[in-house]
Protein backbone atom coordinates (compact mmCIF):
# COMPACT_ATOMS: atom_id res chain seq x y z
CA UNK A 1 0.00 0.00 0.00
CA UNK A 2 1.28 3.47 -0.89
CA UNK A 3 0.25 6.95 0.19
CA UNK A 4 0.19 8.80 3.48
CA UNK A 5 1.06 6.69 6.56
CA UNK A 6 -1.80 6.18 8.99
CA UNK A 7 0.28 7.71 11.78
CA UNK A 8 -0.09 11.10 10.06
CA UNK A 9 -3.85 10.79 10.30
CA UNK A 10 -3.66 9.68 13.92
CA UNK A 11 -1.41 12.59 14.91
CA UNK A 12 -3.80 15.01 13.21
CA UNK A 13 -6.90 13.52 14.83
CA UNK A 14 -8.49 15.72 17.50
CA UNK A 15 -9.52 12.53 19.34
CA UNK A 16 -5.90 11.68 20.13
CA UNK A 17 -5.60 12.33 23.89
CA UNK A 18 -2.85 14.90 23.47
CA UNK A 19 -4.42 17.82 25.32
CA UNK A 20 -5.00 20.10 22.35
CA UNK A 21 -8.67 20.59 23.25
CA UNK A 22 -7.61 22.61 26.31
CA UNK A 23 -5.83 25.27 24.22
CA UNK A 24 -7.36 27.91 21.94
CA UNK A 25 -4.07 29.22 20.48
CA UNK A 26 -5.06 32.76 21.51
CA UNK A 27 -8.57 32.59 20.01
CA UNK A 28 -10.09 33.19 23.44
CA UNK A 29 -8.05 36.36 23.97
CA UNK A 30 -8.67 37.52 20.39
CA UNK A 31 -12.42 37.09 20.86
CA UNK A 32 -12.35 39.04 24.12
CA UNK A 33 -10.48 41.85 22.35
CA UNK A 34 -13.13 41.98 19.63
CA UNK A 35 -10.76 40.69 16.95
CA UNK A 36 -12.61 37.43 16.24
CA UNK A 37 -16.39 37.29 16.26
CA UNK A 38 -17.49 35.79 12.94
CA UNK A 39 -16.35 32.99 10.63
CA UNK A 40 -14.71 35.58 8.38
CA UNK A 41 -12.83 37.03 11.35
CA UNK A 42 -11.73 33.54 12.33
CA UNK A 43 -10.23 32.80 8.95
CA UNK A 44 -8.41 36.10 8.81
CA UNK A 45 -6.86 35.06 12.13
CA UNK A 46 -6.13 31.50 10.95
CA UNK A 47 -4.46 32.58 7.71
CA UNK A 48 -2.13 34.77 9.73
CA UNK A 49 -1.50 32.00 12.23
CA UNK A 50 -0.69 29.50 9.49
CA UNK A 51 1.73 31.90 7.81
CA UNK A 52 3.54 32.75 11.04
CA UNK A 53 3.36 30.33 13.97
CA UNK A 54 2.16 27.48 11.79
CA UNK A 55 5.04 27.82 9.36
CA UNK A 56 7.55 27.93 12.20
CA UNK A 57 6.03 24.89 13.91
CA UNK A 58 6.02 23.01 10.61
CA UNK A 59 9.71 23.72 9.99
CA UNK A 60 10.69 22.52 13.45
CA UNK A 61 8.53 19.41 13.10
CA UNK A 62 10.26 18.62 9.81
CA UNK A 63 13.68 19.11 11.40
CA UNK A 64 12.70 16.92 14.37
CA UNK A 65 11.57 14.22 11.95
CA UNK A 66 15.11 14.08 10.53
CA UNK A 67 16.69 14.35 13.99
CA UNK A 68 14.73 11.35 15.26
CA UNK A 69 16.49 9.21 12.68
CA UNK A 70 19.85 10.93 12.35
CA UNK A 71 20.69 11.50 16.03
CA UNK A 72 17.78 10.41 18.23
CA UNK A 73 19.49 11.11 21.55
CA UNK A 74 20.36 14.79 21.05
CA UNK A 75 17.62 17.41 21.19
CA UNK A 76 19.18 20.36 22.99
CA UNK A 77 19.94 22.41 19.86
CA UNK A 78 16.48 22.14 18.33
CA UNK A 79 14.83 22.82 21.68
CA UNK A 80 16.97 25.90 22.30
CA UNK A 81 16.37 27.30 18.81
CA UNK A 82 12.60 26.94 19.10
CA UNK A 83 12.68 28.50 22.56
CA UNK A 84 14.61 31.47 21.16
CA UNK A 85 12.01 31.94 18.43
CA UNK A 86 9.12 31.96 20.91
CA UNK A 87 9.38 35.30 22.76
CA UNK A 88 6.14 34.95 24.73
CA UNK A 89 6.63 33.04 28.02
CA UNK A 90 2.95 32.06 27.91
CA UNK A 91 3.28 30.52 24.44
CA UNK A 92 6.49 28.73 25.44
CA UNK A 93 4.71 27.28 28.46
CA UNK A 94 1.73 26.23 26.34
CA UNK A 95 3.98 24.55 23.77
CA UNK A 96 5.80 22.57 26.44
CA UNK A 97 2.56 21.64 28.19
CA UNK A 98 1.13 20.25 24.95
CA UNK A 99 4.43 18.56 24.22
CA UNK A 100 4.41 16.77 27.58
CA UNK A 101 0.82 15.65 27.05
CA UNK A 102 1.54 14.34 23.57
CA UNK A 103 4.57 12.47 24.90
CA UNK A 104 2.33 10.63 27.37
CA UNK A 105 -0.02 9.52 24.61
CA UNK A 106 2.78 8.70 22.19
CA UNK A 107 4.82 6.73 24.71
CA UNK A 108 2.06 4.15 24.70
CA UNK A 109 1.17 4.29 21.01
CA UNK A 110 4.63 4.85 19.43
CA UNK A 111 7.41 4.22 21.98
CA UNK A 112 10.91 4.94 20.70
CA UNK A 113 14.40 5.78 21.89
CA UNK A 114 14.09 9.20 20.26
CA UNK A 115 10.86 10.02 22.10
CA UNK A 116 12.30 8.91 25.44
CA UNK A 117 15.32 11.16 24.92
CA UNK A 118 13.21 14.13 23.80
CA UNK A 119 10.93 13.78 26.82
CA UNK A 120 13.91 14.54 29.07
CA UNK A 121 14.08 18.18 27.95
CA UNK A 122 13.86 20.48 31.00
CA UNK A 123 10.28 21.60 31.42
CA UNK A 124 9.16 19.12 28.79
CA UNK A 125 9.66 19.20 25.02
CA UNK A 126 8.06 21.71 22.67
CA UNK A 127 5.00 20.35 20.91
CA UNK A 128 6.27 20.65 17.29
CA UNK A 129 9.39 18.68 18.22
CA UNK A 130 7.27 15.87 19.65
CA UNK A 131 5.16 15.79 16.48
CA UNK A 132 8.29 15.57 14.33
CA UNK A 133 9.98 13.04 16.60
CA UNK A 134 6.99 10.69 16.42
CA UNK A 135 6.79 11.13 12.66
CA UNK A 136 10.46 10.35 12.15
CA UNK A 137 10.51 7.40 14.53
CA UNK A 138 7.55 5.84 12.73
CA UNK A 139 8.94 6.24 9.23
CA UNK A 140 7.16 9.38 8.06
CA UNK A 141 8.82 11.99 5.87
CA UNK A 142 9.69 15.56 6.87
CA UNK A 143 6.90 16.85 4.63
CA UNK A 144 4.41 14.63 6.44
CA UNK A 145 5.66 15.82 9.83
CA UNK A 146 5.37 19.43 8.68
CA UNK A 147 1.89 18.78 7.31
CA UNK A 148 0.68 17.59 10.73
CA UNK A 149 2.11 20.65 12.48
CA UNK A 150 0.72 23.06 9.90
CA UNK A 151 -2.73 21.47 10.02
CA UNK A 152 -2.83 21.48 13.82
CA UNK A 153 -1.93 25.18 13.85
CA UNK A 154 -5.31 25.99 12.30
CA UNK A 155 -7.56 23.06 13.21
CA UNK A 156 -7.04 23.49 16.95
CA UNK A 157 -8.01 27.18 17.13
CA UNK A 158 -10.84 26.58 14.66
CA UNK A 159 -12.34 23.95 16.97
CA UNK A 160 -11.87 26.27 19.94
CA UNK A 161 -13.72 29.06 18.11
CA UNK A 162 -16.70 26.80 17.49
CA UNK A 163 -16.94 25.98 21.19
CA UNK A 164 -16.21 29.50 22.38
CA UNK A 165 -18.26 31.58 19.94
CA UNK A 166 -20.92 29.13 18.81
CA UNK A 167 -19.86 29.45 15.17
CA UNK A 168 -21.45 27.16 12.61
CA UNK A 169 -19.21 24.06 12.56
CA UNK A 170 -20.06 23.32 8.93
CA UNK A 171 -18.90 26.75 7.83
CA UNK A 172 -15.76 26.50 9.93
CA UNK A 173 -14.85 23.10 8.51
CA UNK A 174 -15.55 24.35 5.00
CA UNK A 175 -13.08 27.14 5.68
CA UNK A 176 -10.45 24.67 6.84
CA UNK A 177 -10.97 22.76 3.60
CA UNK A 178 -10.37 25.98 1.67
CA UNK A 179 -7.06 26.37 3.49
CA UNK A 180 -5.87 22.93 2.34
CA UNK A 181 -3.66 24.21 -0.49
CA UNK A 182 -2.10 26.79 1.86
CA UNK A 183 -1.43 24.09 4.47
CA UNK A 184 0.21 21.94 1.79
CA UNK A 185 2.35 24.86 0.62
CA UNK A 186 3.49 25.70 4.15
CA UNK A 187 4.43 22.05 4.78
CA UNK A 188 6.35 21.77 1.52
CA UNK A 189 8.31 24.95 2.24
CA UNK A 190 8.95 23.90 5.86
CA UNK A 191 10.46 20.59 4.78
CA UNK A 192 13.18 22.40 2.82
CA UNK A 193 14.75 23.34 6.17
CA UNK A 194 14.74 19.80 7.58
CA UNK A 195 18.34 18.88 6.70
CA UNK A 196 19.94 22.19 7.66
CA UNK A 197 21.47 23.30 10.96
CA UNK A 198 18.97 24.27 13.66
CA UNK A 199 20.22 27.86 13.65
CA UNK A 200 18.99 28.25 10.07
CA UNK A 201 15.39 27.32 10.85
CA UNK A 202 12.92 30.14 10.18
CA UNK A 203 11.63 32.54 12.79
CA UNK A 204 8.12 33.89 12.28
CA UNK A 205 7.20 36.53 14.80
CA UNK A 206 3.62 37.61 15.51
CA UNK A 207 3.76 40.39 18.13
CA UNK A 208 -0.01 40.79 18.45
CA UNK A 209 -0.43 37.07 19.16
CA UNK A 210 2.34 37.28 21.76
CA UNK A 211 0.56 40.18 23.47
CA UNK A 212 -2.76 38.33 23.42
CA UNK A 213 -1.11 35.28 24.97
CA UNK A 214 0.48 37.30 27.75
CA UNK A 215 -2.80 39.06 28.53
CA UNK A 216 -4.71 35.78 28.54
CA UNK A 217 -2.23 34.26 31.00
CA UNK A 218 -3.24 36.88 33.59
CA UNK A 219 -6.97 36.05 33.53
CA UNK A 220 -8.35 34.49 36.68
CA UNK A 221 -11.29 32.94 34.84
CA UNK A 222 -10.89 31.45 31.36
CA UNK A 223 -12.23 28.56 29.33
CA UNK A 224 -8.93 27.56 27.74
CA UNK A 225 -5.42 27.15 29.13
CA UNK A 226 -4.01 29.30 26.34
Secondary structure, DSSP 8 states (H G I E B T S, - for coil): --SS-HHHHHHH-TTSSSSGGG--TTHHHHHHTTS--SHHHHHHHHHHHIIIIIHHHHHHHHHHHHHHHH-TT--HHHHHHHHHT---HHHHHHHHHHHHHHHHHHHHHS--HHHHHHTTSTT---HHHHHHHHHHHTT--HHHHHHHHHHHHHHHHHHHHHHHH---HHHHHHHHHHTHHHHHHHHHHHHTTTTS-GGGS-----HHHHHHHHHHTT-SS-SS--
